[in-house]
Amino acid sequence: MTAVFTDHDEAVAGIEDGATVLIGGFGLAGMPVQLIDALIRQGATDLTVVSNNAGNGDTGLAALLAAGRVRKMICSFPRQSDSWVFDGLYRAGKIELEVVPQGTLAERMRAAGAGIGAFYCPTGVGTPLAEGKETRTIDGRDHVLEYPIKGDVALIAAHVGDRMGNLVYRKTARNFGPVMATAATLTIAQVHDVVETGGLDPEAVVTPCVYVDRILDLKSDRTEDPSTTEATS
């Protein structure tokens, strides 16, 4: 049964040092900023964070990086113009980086959720991203063996949830939330509103409740939530 919280700090209780944390978002669109702020207060450190980007400005994931809680970043695009926090840490040798092509990143998490042991993918062949990885020629084309990425925790943002934990997303803010929810041992979702069970159109539910363990209800939260911003690229 999914637990519904209104207290931000209670929603992230129990995340351990050294955990692998999947964090949704395409930039700020879909980023669970309130959950990240609670994680900063909670104090878990030595984290491996998996996210599409490496933080924007000084908010959300960037704030977690600035707090020195992240040992390793796994992402597809660490060099956007406003990723100065990550850039500074990387240049100072204070954080590890694993770059994964965007589609491969999503598929590695989807594979974790689907119980797939590994898969071959042509992306990255002949580049430094394929160094040290097994390759195989399939139907005349070289492929790289990729392994699933599984999280101890997923922090995601959705638009509305119900008390069972079913989630509906808002437009492009959906991005990595659905695959991350399936790939983690513990999935925590922040939503703008929680409705009674049966209050969601079943055809609109993207993430079924079976993948969601905790919901943070932001209905009474007056803080502006940048995760509602839509991705434009």
Residue frames as qw, qx, qy, qz and C-alpha x, y, z in Angstrom:
[[0.000, 0.888, 0.460, 0.000, 0.00, 0.00, 0.00],
 [0.397, 0.492, -0.027, 0.774, 1.34, 3.40, -0.93],
 [0.370, -0.594, -0.441, 0.563, 1.93, 5.77, 1.98],
 [0.184, 0.793, 0.256, 0.521, 0.81, 9.38, 1.51],
 [0.503, -0.385, -0.292, 0.717, 2.79, 12.13, 3.25],
 [0.119, 0.949, 0.195, 0.218, 2.35, 15.86, 3.61],
 [0.450, -0.818, 0.285, 0.218, 5.57, 16.25, 5.61],
 [0.581, 0.720, -0.376, -0.049, 8.47, 16.54, 3.16],
 [0.036, -0.614, 0.762, -0.201, 11.07, 15.16, 5.55],
 [0.694, -0.085, 0.648, -0.300, 9.05, 12.09, 6.51],
 [0.823, 0.506, 0.019, -0.257, 8.63, 11.26, 2.82],
 [0.593, 0.627, -0.489, 0.122, 12.38, 10.71, 2.35],
 [0.561, -0.610, 0.506, -0.239, 13.16, 9.04, 5.68],
 [0.888, -0.134, 0.441, 0.012, 15.48, 6.05, 5.57],
 [0.711, 0.675, -0.155, 0.120, 17.53, 6.85, 2.46],
 [0.820, -0.461, 0.120, 0.315, 20.97, 5.49, 3.31],
 [0.091, -0.790, 0.476, 0.375, 24.49, 6.74, 2.68],
 [0.239, -0.295, 0.845, 0.375, 25.93, 5.25, -0.50],
 [0.579, 0.462, 0.633, -0.225, 22.52, 4.77, -2.13],
 [0.184, 0.091, 0.603, 0.771, 21.94, 4.95, -5.87],
 [0.230, 0.590, 0.477, -0.610, 19.22, 7.58, -6.37],
 [0.274, 0.387, 0.636, 0.609, 17.34, 7.98, -9.65],
 [0.033, 0.556, 0.299, -0.775, 16.11, 11.57, -10.01],
 [0.441, 0.626, 0.607, 0.214, 13.54, 12.46, -12.66],
 [0.029, 0.863, 0.045, -0.502, 13.59, 15.55, -14.80],
 [0.639, 0.439, 0.295, 0.559, 14.62, 16.93, -18.13],
 [0.102, 0.436, -0.151, 0.881, 16.29, 20.01, -16.79],
 [0.216, -0.051, 0.561, -0.797, 13.80, 21.35, -14.27],
 [0.687, -0.007, -0.266, -0.676, 10.77, 19.87, -16.06],
 [0.897, -0.144, -0.381, -0.170, 9.65, 16.96, -13.93],
 [0.413, 0.303, -0.652, 0.559, 12.42, 17.39, -11.37],
 [0.592, -0.625, -0.508, -0.044, 11.19, 16.56, -7.82],
 [0.214, 0.605, -0.304, 0.704, 12.64, 19.69, -6.24],
 [0.568, -0.603, 0.190, -0.526, 10.79, 19.42, -2.92],
 [0.981, -0.187, -0.042, 0.033, 11.91, 15.81, -2.45],
 [0.693, 0.378, -0.250, 0.560, 15.51, 16.76, -3.26],
 [0.096, -0.668, 0.278, -0.683, 15.42, 19.61, -0.75],
 [0.813, -0.470, 0.121, -0.322, 14.14, 17.13, 1.84],
 [0.949, 0.085, -0.149, 0.266, 16.93, 14.71, 0.94],
 [0.357, 0.587, -0.321, 0.652, 19.46, 17.48, 1.54],
 [0.446, -0.602, 0.295, -0.593, 18.02, 18.05, 5.02],
 [0.967, -0.205, -0.045, -0.144, 17.90, 14.29, 5.64],
 [0.312, -0.797, 0.512, 0.072, 21.67, 14.14, 5.18],
 [0.926, 0.083, 0.337, 0.152, 22.36, 11.00, 3.12],
 [0.063, 0.843, -0.433, -0.315, 25.75, 11.26, 1.45],
 [0.268, -0.342, 0.848, 0.302, 28.18, 9.38, -0.82],
 [0.681, 0.448, 0.452, -0.362, 25.29, 9.04, -3.28],
 [0.240, -0.004, 0.710, 0.662, 25.33, 7.89, -6.88],
 [0.404, 0.555, 0.315, -0.656, 22.76, 9.99, -8.72],
 [0.318, 0.199, 0.765, 0.524, 21.25, 9.00, -12.06],
 [0.265, 0.749, 0.347, -0.497, 19.49, 11.80, -13.94],
 [0.659, 0.644, 0.285, 0.265, 19.31, 13.10, -17.47],
 [0.259, 0.824, -0.154, 0.480, 21.17, 16.31, -16.63],
 [0.627, -0.074, -0.494, 0.598, 23.70, 17.28, -13.99],
 [0.250, -0.640, -0.442, 0.577, 21.73, 20.05, -12.34],
 [0.231, 0.682, 0.330, 0.611, 20.51, 23.48, -13.36],
 [0.143, -0.784, 0.081, -0.599, 21.45, 26.73, -11.67],
 [0.021, 0.351, -0.729, 0.588, 21.43, 26.37, -7.90],
 [0.689, -0.117, 0.203, -0.685, 18.10, 24.56, -7.50],
 [0.958, 0.062, -0.021, -0.279, 17.09, 20.93, -6.98],
 [0.958, 0.066, -0.040, 0.278, 19.78, 18.50, -8.11],
 [0.418, 0.642, -0.240, 0.596, 22.30, 21.34, -8.33],
 [0.416, -0.709, 0.281, -0.496, 21.67, 22.11, -4.66],
 [0.959, -0.259, 0.111, -0.024, 22.25, 18.44, -3.77],
 [0.794, 0.368, -0.121, 0.468, 25.54, 18.53, -5.67],
 [0.099, 0.742, -0.244, 0.616, 26.56, 21.79, -4.00],
 [0.682, -0.614, 0.207, -0.339, 25.90, 20.21, -0.60],
 [0.087, 0.577, -0.810, 0.056, 28.62, 17.66, -1.37],
 [0.739, -0.098, 0.539, -0.393, 26.32, 14.64, -1.08],
 [0.885, 0.434, 0.036, -0.164, 27.01, 13.08, -4.48],
 [0.579, -0.460, 0.573, 0.354, 30.02, 10.87, -5.16],
 [0.277, -0.020, 0.765, 0.581, 29.15, 9.93, -8.74],
 [0.483, 0.500, 0.126, -0.708, 26.88, 11.38, -11.42],
 [0.359, 0.135, 0.839, 0.387, 25.45, 9.20, -14.22],
 [0.349, 0.704, 0.278, -0.552, 23.75, 11.32, -16.89],
 [0.676, 0.466, 0.454, 0.345, 23.46, 11.97, -20.59],
 [0.309, 0.739, 0.142, 0.581, 24.08, 15.72, -20.74],
 [0.576, -0.561, -0.328, 0.496, 26.26, 17.26, -18.01],
 [0.420, -0.139, 0.111, 0.890, 27.28, 20.43, -19.84],
 [0.091, 0.818, 0.481, 0.301, 24.28, 22.67, -20.29],
 [0.245, 0.627, -0.109, 0.731, 24.99, 26.37, -19.81],
 [0.424, -0.667, 0.178, -0.586, 23.61, 26.53, -16.26],
 [0.935, -0.244, -0.252, 0.057, 25.31, 23.42, -14.83],
 [0.216, 0.762, -0.430, 0.433, 27.99, 25.46, -13.12],
 [0.652, -0.558, 0.421, -0.294, 27.78, 23.56, -9.83],
 [0.969, 0.041, 0.228, 0.091, 28.54, 20.21, -11.44],
 [0.632, 0.689, -0.151, 0.321, 31.15, 21.80, -13.72],
 [0.105, -0.806, 0.442, -0.381, 33.04, 23.23, -10.76],
 [0.789, -0.390, 0.441, -0.175, 32.97, 19.96, -8.82],
 [0.939, 0.286, 0.137, 0.131, 34.12, 17.93, -11.82],
 [0.471, 0.758, -0.257, 0.372, 36.99, 20.26, -12.67],
 [0.280, -0.714, 0.507, -0.393, 38.08, 20.13, -9.02],
 [0.443, 0.203, -0.872, 0.043, 38.09, 16.32, -9.07],
 [0.291, -0.127, 0.648, -0.692, 35.37, 16.15, -6.43],
 [0.753, 0.232, 0.373, -0.490, 32.83, 14.07, -8.36],
 [0.352, -0.080, 0.851, 0.381, 32.89, 11.09, -10.71],
 [0.538, 0.454, -0.041, -0.709, 31.04, 11.15, -14.02],
 [0.398, 0.090, 0.872, 0.269, 29.62, 8.42, -16.24],
 [0.387, 0.374, -0.174, -0.825, 28.12, 9.71, -19.48],
 [0.392, 0.229, 0.889, 0.055, 25.40, 7.55, -21.04],
 [0.097, -0.137, -0.514, -0.841, 23.62, 8.42, -24.30],
 [0.439, -0.065, 0.263, -0.857, 20.09, 9.61, -23.52],
 [0.811, 0.034, -0.322, -0.487, 18.20, 6.74, -25.16],
 [0.631, 0.135, -0.731, 0.223, 20.57, 4.19, -23.65],
 [0.046, -0.181, 0.600, -0.778, 20.13, 5.78, -20.23],
 [0.660, -0.042, 0.112, -0.742, 16.36, 5.38, -20.44],
 [0.840, 0.125, -0.463, -0.255, 16.61, 1.84, -21.80],
 [0.399, 0.229, -0.780, 0.423, 19.07, 0.76, -19.10],
 [0.293, -0.079, 0.560, -0.771, 16.55, 1.80, -16.46],
 [0.777, 0.093, -0.128, -0.610, 13.66, 0.25, -18.38],
 [0.677, 0.219, -0.702, 0.005, 15.67, -2.98, -18.54],
 [0.064, 0.178, -0.766, 0.614, 16.14, -2.90, -14.77],
 [0.534, 0.025, 0.336, -0.776, 12.40, -2.57, -14.28],
 [0.826, 0.230, -0.248, -0.452, 11.63, -5.32, -16.77],
 [0.818, -0.349, 0.457, -0.027, 14.12, -7.78, -15.30],
 [0.797, 0.582, -0.121, 0.104, 16.32, -7.87, -18.42],
 [0.822, -0.382, 0.067, 0.416, 19.88, -9.00, -17.70],
 [0.253, -0.504, 0.340, 0.753, 21.56, -6.91, -20.40],
 [0.630, 0.679, 0.367, -0.081, 21.01, -5.78, -23.99],
 [0.548, -0.019, 0.372, 0.749, 22.97, -4.89, -27.10],
 [0.189, 0.904, 0.262, -0.280, 22.72, -1.33, -28.45],
 [0.690, 0.444, 0.168, 0.546, 24.47, 0.27, -31.48],
 [0.040, -0.964, 0.004, -0.261, 24.73, 3.71, -29.86],
 [0.452, -0.813, 0.366, 0.043, 28.25, 4.59, -28.80],
 [0.917, 0.087, 0.253, 0.295, 30.07, 2.06, -30.98],
 [0.634, 0.456, 0.064, 0.621, 33.49, 3.37, -31.95],
 [0.087, -0.824, 0.103, -0.550, 33.48, 6.11, -29.29],
 [0.117, 0.366, -0.725, 0.572, 35.08, 6.32, -25.83],
 [0.654, -0.216, 0.265, -0.674, 31.67, 5.41, -24.39],
 [0.952, 0.096, -0.195, -0.216, 32.15, 1.86, -25.69],
 [0.326, 0.572, -0.700, 0.276, 35.66, 1.35, -24.32],
 [0.117, -0.249, 0.861, -0.429, 35.97, -1.79, -22.21],
 [0.694, 0.151, 0.384, -0.590, 32.51, -3.02, -23.16],
 [0.495, 0.069, 0.840, 0.212, 31.70, -6.24, -24.97],
 [0.423, 0.464, -0.205, -0.751, 30.68, -5.73, -28.59],
 [0.519, 0.158, 0.834, 0.099, 28.90, -8.02, -31.03],
 [0.186, 0.174, -0.486, -0.836, 27.95, -7.76, -34.68],
 [0.396, 0.383, 0.776, -0.307, 24.22, -8.28, -35.12],
 [0.525, 0.720, 0.455, 0.004, 22.67, -8.26, -38.59],
 [0.613, 0.491, 0.128, 0.605, 25.83, -6.67, -39.95],
 [0.048, -0.826, 0.073, -0.557, 25.98, -3.84, -37.41],
 [0.440, 0.112, -0.669, 0.589, 28.17, -3.55, -34.33],
 [0.527, -0.709, -0.246, -0.398, 26.44, -3.31, -30.96],
 [0.114, 0.431, -0.644, 0.621, 27.65, -2.61, -27.41],
 [0.531, -0.399, -0.746, 0.060, 26.52, -4.68, -24.44],
 [0.157, -0.480, 0.217, -0.836, 24.77, -2.47, -21.89],
 [0.323, -0.235, -0.861, 0.316, 23.70, -3.44, -18.38],
 [0.284, -0.775, -0.493, -0.277, 20.62, -2.26, -16.46],
 [0.101, 0.325, -0.394, 0.854, 20.74, 0.67, -14.06],
 [0.516, -0.568, -0.634, -0.097, 18.81, -0.11, -10.90],
 [0.049, -0.592, 0.268, -0.759, 18.21, 2.40, -8.14],
 [0.222, -0.200, -0.810, 0.505, 17.87, 1.97, -4.42],
 [0.112, 0.641, 0.484, -0.585, 15.54, 4.95, -4.53],
 [0.240, 0.429, 0.488, 0.721, 13.71, 6.87, -7.26],
 [0.011, 0.565, 0.355, -0.745, 12.61, 10.47, -6.63],
 [0.179, 0.329, 0.648, 0.663, 10.12, 11.54, -9.28],
 [0.218, 0.299, 0.253, -0.894, 7.50, 14.25, -9.86],
 [0.083, 0.411, 0.832, 0.365, 4.02, 13.67, -11.22],
 [0.182, -0.358, -0.168, -0.900, 1.01, 15.93, -11.63],
 [0.680, -0.316, 0.145, -0.645, -1.70, 14.05, -9.72],
 [0.250, 0.133, -0.955, 0.092, -1.78, 10.82, -7.77],
 [0.697, -0.444, -0.252, -0.504, -4.47, 8.85, -5.98],
 [0.552, -0.615, 0.454, -0.333, -4.32, 7.22, -2.58],
 [0.983, 0.025, 0.176, 0.047, -3.39, 3.89, -4.13],
 [0.475, -0.540, 0.440, 0.537, -0.30, 5.49, -5.72],
 [0.595, 0.515, 0.503, 0.358, -1.39, 5.66, -9.36],
 [0.248, -0.556, 0.092, 0.788, 0.26, 8.59, -11.12],
 [0.496, 0.767, 0.362, 0.187, -0.71, 10.99, -13.91],
 [0.502, -0.253, 0.125, 0.818, 1.97, 13.25, -15.38],
 [0.253, 0.865, 0.191, -0.389, 1.74, 16.67, -17.01],
 [0.560, 0.813, -0.142, -0.073, 2.94, 16.86, -20.61],
 [0.656, 0.533, -0.457, 0.277, 6.74, 16.78, -21.04],
 [0.317, -0.629, 0.546, -0.454, 7.26, 16.78, -17.26],
 [0.978, -0.087, 0.057, -0.180, 6.63, 13.03, -17.57],
 [0.352, 0.726, -0.591, 0.009, 10.06, 12.36, -19.15],
 [0.388, 0.313, -0.850, 0.172, 12.08, 9.85, -17.04],
 [0.502, -0.294, 0.469, -0.664, 9.54, 9.41, -14.22],
 [0.920, 0.033, -0.029, -0.388, 7.83, 6.25, -15.54],
 [0.805, 0.301, -0.486, 0.160, 11.01, 4.24, -16.20],
 [0.110, 0.454, -0.636, 0.615, 12.63, 5.35, -12.94],
 [0.671, -0.286, 0.281, -0.624, 9.57, 4.26, -10.96],
 [0.973, 0.067, -0.138, -0.172, 9.96, 0.72, -12.28],
 [0.695, 0.447, -0.451, 0.336, 13.74, 0.58, -11.77],
 [0.014, -0.528, 0.548, -0.649, 14.03, 1.39, -8.06],
 [0.343, -0.192, -0.877, 0.277, 13.53, -0.60, -4.90],
 [0.084, -0.632, -0.548, 0.541, 11.83, 2.40, -3.27],
 [0.188, 0.439, 0.411, 0.777, 9.92, 4.93, -5.39],
 [0.106, -0.603, -0.457, 0.645, 8.87, 8.26, -3.89],
 [0.219, 0.511, 0.498, 0.666, 6.72, 10.61, -5.98],
 [0.013, 0.391, 0.326, -0.861, 5.81, 14.22, -5.28],
 [0.109, 0.527, 0.713, 0.449, 2.47, 15.31, -6.74],
 [0.066, -0.241, 0.023, -0.968, 0.52, 18.54, -6.80],
 [0.637, -0.181, 0.154, -0.733, -2.63, 16.87, -5.59],
 [0.006, 0.030, -0.998, 0.058, -3.81, 13.54, -4.23],
 [0.612, -0.099, -0.186, -0.762, -7.34, 12.44, -5.12],
 [0.722, -0.159, 0.561, -0.371, -9.38, 9.62, -3.71],
 [0.274, -0.109, 0.911, 0.290, -8.96, 6.18, -5.23],
 [0.342, 0.562, 0.747, 0.091, -11.14, 6.02, -8.31],
 [0.084, 0.870, 0.153, -0.461, -10.72, 9.73, -8.96],
 [0.070, -0.549, 0.574, 0.603, -8.33, 9.24, -11.87],
 [0.799, 0.442, -0.129, -0.386, -9.25, 8.20, -15.37],
 [0.840, -0.238, 0.458, 0.166, -7.66, 4.73, -15.67],
 [0.742, 0.558, 0.204, 0.309, -6.77, 5.50, -19.27],
 [0.148, 0.925, -0.184, 0.299, -4.71, 8.51, -18.09],
 [0.694, -0.638, 0.329, 0.049, -2.67, 6.61, -15.48],
 [0.551, 0.680, -0.482, 0.030, 0.91, 6.21, -16.70],
 [0.219, 0.351, -0.833, 0.368, 2.61, 4.76, -13.61],
 [0.712, -0.413, -0.489, -0.289, 0.49, 2.11, -11.84],
 [0.514, -0.748, 0.229, -0.352, 0.49, 2.06, -8.06],
 [0.977, -0.151, -0.028, 0.147, 2.44, -1.19, -7.91],
 [0.679, 0.354, -0.135, 0.629, 5.58, 0.83, -8.69],
 [0.037, -0.666, 0.148, -0.730, 5.00, 3.61, -6.13],
 [0.541, -0.231, -0.703, 0.399, 5.79, 3.25, -2.43],
 [0.215, -0.570, -0.403, 0.683, 5.38, 6.80, -1.11],
 [0.209, 0.704, 0.389, 0.556, 3.64, 9.96, -2.28],
 [0.235, -0.318, -0.291, 0.871, 4.40, 13.48, -1.09],
 [0.118, 0.780, 0.591, 0.167, 1.23, 15.57, -1.43],
 [0.333, -0.020, -0.020, 0.943, 2.14, 19.18, -2.30],
 [0.055, -0.716, -0.600, -0.353, -1.43, 20.42, -2.33],
 [0.353, -0.900, -0.235, 0.102, -0.87, 22.66, 0.67],
 [0.624, -0.267, 0.146, 0.720, 2.67, 23.60, -0.35],
 [0.231, 0.927, 0.182, -0.232, 2.69, 27.25, -1.40],
 [0.351, -0.558, 0.495, 0.566, 6.23, 27.07, -2.76],
 [0.613, 0.628, -0.219, -0.425, 6.39, 27.58, -6.50],
 [0.806, -0.138, 0.561, 0.128, 7.31, 24.26, -8.07],
 [0.174, 0.646, -0.494, -0.555, 9.69, 24.56, -11.05],
 [0.334, -0.035, 0.924, 0.181, 8.98, 20.93, -11.99],
 [0.491, 0.632, 0.535, -0.272, 5.81, 22.18, -13.70],
 [0.155, 0.707, -0.377, -0.578, 7.98, 23.87, -16.31],
 [0.904, 0.355, 0.226, -0.081, 7.65, 22.11, -19.63],
 [0.580, -0.296, 0.506, 0.565, 10.73, 20.85, -21.44],
 [0.461, 0.787, -0.006, -0.410, 11.32, 22.69, -24.69],
 [0.429, 0.634, -0.621, -0.173, 14.13, 20.57, -26.10]]
